[in-house]
Amino acid sequence: MDTPSPSSAPETSKEKWNRWGDKTKKVILVLVVLLVAMIYFGQKIIMGTKYKVSDKESVNYSEKATEDDAKKLGEILKADGYFSGEREMDVLLKKDDKEGTVISFVLSNKWSDPEIVKVFNTIGEDIAAKGFGKPLIIRMLDEHLNTKNDLTVK
């Protein structure tokens, strides 16, 4: 009586697919978790530390920029009327050895409009004059934080 035991019975095609499907689900789950972590930490690196200027407005600072820099920038933007407390708005402030001081604004499709460029150049001049110094880069970003236009205040 050589009856094969259930554990040594040949695997059916359905069982192979089920096993393969279980492994695939685990791999996909791990990849999704890694992707979410990369997006979260990638955005954290880009956005930096948040300093709330008001309930709706903030300056996110990174690299060598400090909270005092963020506070000063927030006060300048309030005085210039850019921060009015009326709508949700984030500005990014970065200081590093490569580019110097970079202040980034998220805009919707207006980064090459001559009037908008002129306004942001004026804002950049004011920021530089009130303690941030020159050269200073005003960076215009789309809603995905892609650079669309850089203005250098010299």
KAURMO-V310588 format. One record per pair of residues at least 12 apart in sequence whose C-alpha atoms are under 10 Angstrom apart, sorted by the first residue. I is the first residue (numbers start at 1). GAP is how many residues later the second one is. D is the distance in whole Angstrom. If there is no record, write none. Layout:
i: <I | I>
gap: <GAP | GAP>
d: <D | D>
This chain:
i: <43 | 44 | 44 | 45 | 45 | 45 | 46 | 46 | 46 | 46 | 46 | 46 | 46 | 46 | 47 | 47 | 47 | 47 | 47 | 47 | 47 | 47 | 47 | 47 | 48 | 48 | 48 | 48 | 48 | 48 | 48 | 48 | 49 | 49 | 49 | 49 | 49 | 49 | 49 | 49 | 49 | 50 | 50 | 50 | 50 | 50 | 50 | 51 | 51 | 51 | 51 | 51 | 51 | 51 | 51 | 51 | 52 | 52 | 52 | 52 | 53 | 53 | 53 | 53 | 53 | 53 | 53 | 53 | 53 | 53 | 53 | 53 | 54 | 54 | 54 | 54 | 54 | 54 | 54 | 54 | 55 | 55 | 55 | 55 | 55 | 56 | 56 | 56 | 56 | 56 | 56 | 56 | 56 | 57 | 57 | 57 | 57 | 57 | 57 | 57 | 57 | 57 | 57 | 57 | 58 | 58 | 58 | 58 | 58 | 58 | 58 | 58 | 58 | 58 | 59 | 59 | 59 | 59 | 59 | 59 | 59 | 59 | 59 | 59 | 59 | 59 | 60 | 60 | 60 | 60 | 60 | 60 | 60 | 61 | 61 | 61 | 61 | 61 | 61 | 62 | 62 | 62 | 62 | 62 | 63 | 63 | 63 | 63 | 63 | 64 | 64 | 64 | 64 | 64 | 64 | 64 | 65 | 65 | 65 | 65 | 65 | 65 | 66 | 66 | 66 | 69 | 69 | 69 | 69 | 69 | 70 | 70 | 70 | 70 | 72 | 72 | 72 | 72 | 73 | 73 | 73 | 73 | 73 | 73 | 73 | 73 | 74 | 76 | 76 | 76 | 76 | 76 | 77 | 77 | 77 | 77 | 80 | 80 | 80 | 80 | 81 | 82 | 89 | 89 | 90 | 90 | 90 | 91 | 91 | 91 | 91 | 92 | 92 | 92 | 92 | 93 | 93 | 93 | 94 | 95 | 99 | 99 | 99 | 100 | 100 | 100 | 100 | 100 | 101 | 101 | 101 | 101 | 101 | 101 | 101 | 101 | 102 | 102 | 102 | 102 | 102 | 102 | 102 | 102 | 103 | 103 | 103 | 103 | 103 | 103 | 103 | 103 | 103 | 104 | 104 | 104 | 104 | 104 | 104 | 104 | 104 | 104 | 105 | 105 | 105 | 105 | 105 | 105 | 105 | 105 | 105 | 106 | 106 | 106 | 106 | 106 | 106 | 106 | 106 | 106 | 106 | 107 | 107 | 107 | 107 | 107 | 107 | 107 | 108 | 108 | 108 | 108 | 109 | 109 | 109 | 109 | 109 | 110 | 110 | 110 | 110 | 110 | 111 | 111 | 111 | 111 | 111 | 111 | 111 | 111 | 112 | 112 | 112 | 112 | 117 | 117 | 117 | 117 | 117 | 118 | 120 | 120 | 120 | 120 | 121 | 121 | 121 | 121 | 121 | 121 | 122 | 123 | 123 | 124 | 124 | 124 | 124 | 124 | 124 | 124 | 124 | 125 | 125 | 125 | 125 | 126 | 127 | 128 | 128 | 133 | 133 | 134 | 134 | 134 | 135 | 135 | 135 | 136 | 136 | 136 | 136 | 137 | 137 | 137 | 137 | 137 | 138 | 138 | 138 | 138 | 139 | 139>
gap: <102 | 16 | 18 | 16 | 17 | 18 | 14 | 15 | 16 | 17 | 46 | 47 | 48 | 99 | 12 | 13 | 14 | 15 | 43 | 44 | 45 | 46 | 47 | 98 | 12 | 13 | 14 | 15 | 17 | 44 | 45 | 46 | 12 | 13 | 14 | 16 | 17 | 18 | 21 | 43 | 44 | 12 | 17 | 20 | 40 | 41 | 42 | 15 | 16 | 17 | 18 | 19 | 20 | 23 | 39 | 40 | 18 | 19 | 22 | 38 | 17 | 18 | 19 | 20 | 21 | 22 | 24 | 25 | 30 | 32 | 36 | 37 | 20 | 24 | 29 | 30 | 31 | 32 | 34 | 35 | 30 | 31 | 32 | 33 | 34 | 27 | 28 | 29 | 30 | 31 | 32 | 33 | 34 | 17 | 21 | 26 | 27 | 28 | 29 | 30 | 31 | 32 | 33 | 34 | 12 | 13 | 15 | 16 | 25 | 30 | 31 | 32 | 33 | 34 | 12 | 13 | 14 | 15 | 18 | 30 | 31 | 32 | 33 | 34 | 44 | 45 | 30 | 31 | 32 | 33 | 34 | 43 | 44 | 30 | 31 | 32 | 33 | 34 | 42 | 30 | 31 | 32 | 33 | 34 | 30 | 31 | 32 | 33 | 34 | 29 | 30 | 31 | 32 | 33 | 36 | 37 | 28 | 29 | 30 | 31 | 36 | 37 | 27 | 28 | 29 | 24 | 25 | 26 | 62 | 63 | 21 | 22 | 23 | 24 | 55 | 58 | 59 | 60 | 18 | 19 | 20 | 30 | 54 | 57 | 58 | 59 | 17 | 47 | 50 | 51 | 54 | 55 | 14 | 46 | 49 | 50 | 42 | 43 | 46 | 47 | 42 | 41 | 16 | 17 | 14 | 15 | 16 | 12 | 13 | 14 | 15 | 12 | 13 | 14 | 47 | 12 | 45 | 46 | 43 | 41 | 36 | 37 | 38 | 33 | 34 | 35 | 36 | 37 | 27 | 31 | 32 | 33 | 34 | 35 | 36 | 37 | 33 | 34 | 35 | 36 | 37 | 48 | 49 | 50 | 21 | 24 | 33 | 34 | 35 | 36 | 37 | 47 | 48 | 33 | 34 | 35 | 36 | 37 | 41 | 43 | 45 | 46 | 15 | 33 | 34 | 35 | 36 | 37 | 38 | 40 | 42 | 33 | 34 | 35 | 36 | 37 | 38 | 39 | 40 | 41 | 42 | 32 | 33 | 34 | 35 | 36 | 38 | 41 | 32 | 33 | 34 | 35 | 31 | 32 | 33 | 34 | 39 | 30 | 31 | 32 | 38 | 39 | 28 | 29 | 30 | 31 | 36 | 37 | 38 | 39 | 28 | 36 | 37 | 38 | 21 | 23 | 32 | 33 | 34 | 33 | 18 | 19 | 20 | 31 | 16 | 17 | 29 | 30 | 31 | 32 | 31 | 15 | 30 | 12 | 13 | 14 | 15 | 27 | 28 | 29 | 30 | 13 | 27 | 28 | 29 | 27 | 26 | 25 | 26 | 20 | 21 | 18 | 19 | 20 | 17 | 18 | 19 | 15 | 16 | 17 | 18 | 13 | 14 | 15 | 16 | 17 | 12 | 13 | 14 | 15 | 12 | 13>
d: <9 | 10 | 9 | 10 | 8 | 9 | 9 | 9 | 8 | 10 | 8 | 10 | 9 | 9 | 9 | 6 | 7 | 7 | 9 | 9 | 7 | 9 | 9 | 9 | 5 | 5 | 5 | 8 | 10 | 8 | 8 | 8 | 5 | 6 | 10 | 10 | 9 | 8 | 10 | 9 | 10 | 9 | 9 | 9 | 9 | 10 | 9 | 10 | 7 | 9 | 10 | 7 | 7 | 9 | 10 | 10 | 9 | 8 | 9 | 9 | 9 | 7 | 10 | 9 | 6 | 8 | 10 | 9 | 8 | 9 | 10 | 10 | 9 | 10 | 9 | 9 | 6 | 10 | 9 | 10 | 7 | 9 | 9 | 8 | 10 | 9 | 9 | 6 | 7 | 6 | 5 | 6 | 8 | 9 | 10 | 7 | 9 | 7 | 9 | 7 | 6 | 5 | 6 | 8 | 9 | 9 | 10 | 7 | 9 | 8 | 7 | 5 | 6 | 9 | 8 | 10 | 8 | 6 | 10 | 9 | 6 | 5 | 6 | 7 | 10 | 10 | 7 | 6 | 5 | 6 | 8 | 10 | 10 | 9 | 6 | 5 | 6 | 8 | 9 | 8 | 6 | 5 | 7 | 9 | 9 | 6 | 6 | 6 | 10 | 10 | 7 | 5 | 6 | 9 | 9 | 9 | 7 | 6 | 5 | 8 | 8 | 10 | 9 | 9 | 9 | 8 | 10 | 10 | 9 | 8 | 9 | 9 | 7 | 10 | 9 | 9 | 9 | 9 | 9 | 10 | 8 | 9 | 7 | 9 | 9 | 9 | 9 | 9 | 8 | 7 | 8 | 10 | 10 | 8 | 9 | 8 | 10 | 7 | 8 | 9 | 10 | 9 | 9 | 8 | 9 | 7 | 8 | 7 | 6 | 5 | 7 | 5 | 7 | 9 | 9 | 9 | 10 | 10 | 10 | 10 | 9 | 8 | 8 | 10 | 9 | 7 | 7 | 8 | 10 | 8 | 9 | 8 | 8 | 5 | 6 | 9 | 9 | 6 | 5 | 6 | 7 | 9 | 10 | 9 | 8 | 9 | 8 | 6 | 5 | 6 | 9 | 10 | 10 | 8 | 6 | 4 | 6 | 7 | 9 | 9 | 10 | 9 | 9 | 8 | 6 | 5 | 6 | 9 | 10 | 9 | 10 | 9 | 6 | 5 | 6 | 6 | 9 | 7 | 9 | 9 | 10 | 10 | 6 | 6 | 6 | 7 | 9 | 9 | 9 | 8 | 6 | 7 | 10 | 9 | 7 | 9 | 9 | 9 | 10 | 9 | 9 | 10 | 9 | 6 | 8 | 8 | 9 | 6 | 6 | 9 | 9 | 8 | 7 | 10 | 10 | 9 | 9 | 10 | 8 | 10 | 7 | 9 | 9 | 8 | 10 | 8 | 10 | 7 | 8 | 7 | 9 | 9 | 10 | 7 | 8 | 6 | 10 | 8 | 8 | 6 | 10 | 10 | 10 | 6 | 9 | 10 | 10 | 8 | 9 | 9 | 9 | 9 | 6 | 5 | 7 | 5 | 5 | 8 | 6 | 5 | 7 | 6 | 6 | 5 | 6 | 9 | 6 | 5 | 6 | 8 | 6 | 9>
